[in-house]
Amino acid sequence: MPDSIIGTHRGWRIWHPTATMFLAHGVLFGVWATQIPAFKERLGLEPLALSLILFMLGGGSVLAMAGSAWLIHRIGVVNLMRITATLLCGFGILIPLAPDVITLAIVVFLFGASGGSMDVAMNTHACDVERYAGRPYMSSFHGMWSLGGLAGAGAGALLMRAFSPAIEASMISVAMLALFLWGLRGLLPQQEPVGHASEKTRFTLAGPALILGIVSIFAFGGEGIVLDWAAVYMKQSLAASSELALMGYAAFAGSMAIMRLAGDVIRHRFSARSLVCTGGLFAAFGLVIGPLSKDPAIMIAGCAIAGAGLANIVPVLFSLAGALPRPGVQIAAVSTMGFGGLLAVPPLLGIIGQHYGLGTIFYAGAVGALAITILALSGIDSSPASRAAADA
């Protein structure tokens, strides 16, 4: 890229368009969370049917992530963001309008696929931004996504008091589409080569990419454990009230957002290995202190510590993947493995928890967090990606 273009996009002008993409993407998934109880009641969904609908969201995301590298090389990162952003907003409007379960399942699958493919494109472009700006930005981008999720859920809940779910979804989706289109104007010019070469888009899991993918499984799995089981554990095992039980995930999400927004400053001073190792240790400590203490207040504090520990692991992983050859392919691989962990780890550990107690879920999550530290010590720092990302 010519120096004049690099200079034009430094600082705020290189940061805010990409941050806009992450923010709006997060808002739409926050609004999705407000739609779940609405369509459950409207269509009279039983728990099994609701679980299948939620699985369609994850299934669509994972499948689309796996194929996103091919799309990036076919049409380019920015074009993929433009298309998937439009589709994501459109399917967001259709979710509350679905007349039956089958239609809802199809729409949710496509909503998840649009969001998953856009996620890979956003992170690929974010790696381009870091490379050409010469400094880390990935943590703050992911922090903007977290803020968007919180803002979308909060705004959606408020609007639903005055409007129907369909109107609420339409208002926010149209606003986010406008925000997407505004942000797209300031993105970096297309960097990825466009073509049909299958070797450039082949899903590769070997060497450093494989290590990053395995770490992402543990990191996303840890997030899923708190998301799916913290409130349940606090109510059933710690006799916490419904309101207090919800504070566990709120503390987790809040500390994660704060640490991600501060993460780029931290990443500028410490190596990728140090961040991932320390994050794994903090996450392990946070996940075990609640079940060990049997105290709801300590459980909430533990969730906050775990959120702070896990906050910058995933952004670092994406930066490292983006520093490898064929970054679109590597980011797609890491994203797919990580999101697969988010979907698979919590229910699998739930089966174990039913036999050995719900606290076992968090102990297993702590073991996974320690595995992050071990893998970082044994592989991440020695990879070419780590050194390249650290230099950026």
LINTAFEN-V255499 format. One line per field, one symbol per residue. phi: phi as a letter, one per 20 degrees, with the letter a starting at -180 (. if undefined). burial: + if it has 24 or more other C-alpha atoms within 12 Angstrom, else -. A space follows every 50 residues. Layout:
phi->???
burial->???
//
This chain:
phi->.fffffffefmgfeefffffffffgfgffffgffegffffffemffgfff ffffffffffffffffeffffffecnffffffffffffffffffgfefeb ffffffffgfffffffffgffffffffffffeembfcfffffffffffff fffffffffffdcfgffgfffffffffffgfffffdffggdffdadffff dffdcblgfffffffffffffffffffecffffffeddleffffffffff fffffffffffeffffffdcfffffffffffffffffeffgfemdgffff ffffffffffgdffgfffffffeeglgfffffffffffffffeefgffff ffffedofffgffffffffffgfffffecffeegffffffff
burial->--------++---+++++++++++++++++++++++-+++--+------+ --++++++++++++++++++++++++++++++++++++++++++++++-- +--++++++++++++++++++++++++++++++-++++++++++++++++ +++++++-++----+++++++++++++-+++-++-+++++++-------+ +++++--++++++++++++++++++++++++++++-++-+---+++++++ ++++++++++++++-+++--+++++++++++++++++++++---++++++ ++++++++++++++++++++++++-+++++++++++++++++++++++++ --+----++++++++++++++++++++-+++-+-++-+++++
//
